[in-house]
Amino acid sequence: MSRPAKRSLTLAGHRTSVSLEPEFWQAFRELAAERDTTPATLATEIDRARGLETGLATAIRLFVLAEYRHRLGLG
């Protein structure tokens, strides 16, 4: 298992840091590229959709998981 890596993102004009495992960062970058957008733009969309009780890192992980589950026909 890899240790989380912290990256800085600008979301709606505000700088923030997110810690994700390198495998999640890679998958997240790939999903953003498939949508022809940047990770920061995709993170902004996720940030706007998440509830206040869910942290941004968790929301990104759940987004990645949901996308791959959908591709496997599991959700």
Buried (B, 14 or more C-beta within 10 A) or exposed (E): EEEEEEBEBEBEEEEBEBBBBEEBBEBBEEBBEEEEBBBBBBBBBBBEEBEEEEEBBEBBBEBBBEBEEEEEEEE
